[in-house]
Amino acid sequence: MARILDIVFRRQVVEPPIPICPDHKIEMHLRGKMGRPTRFSDMSQETYTVIYVCPVIDCDHSKEVEQARSQIAVPGKPPRRPEYSRRGH
């Protein structure tokens, strides 16, 4: 309901890149992803869903975040890789 009110009143809500658990006020952990980011030159954009869960035991809060990545070639700079594909995460 709060999101609908934000859209109706045209409020600009800044959400953190990593969701916060509403009960424990800590960052959620990345659980997985659905979909596949663009990897080929003939694809310009792809949407995928990233799933976060609360790390506290017996907490049932989770959040799905939709992300759209574009594959735009910038000379000398590779595109930013998603968090789940980075080593050490």
Secondary structure, 3 states (H helix, E strand, C coil): CHHHHHHHCCCCCCCCCCCECCCCCCECEEEEEECCCCCCCCCCEEEEEEEEECCCCCCCCEEEEEEEEECCCECCECCCCCHHHCCCC
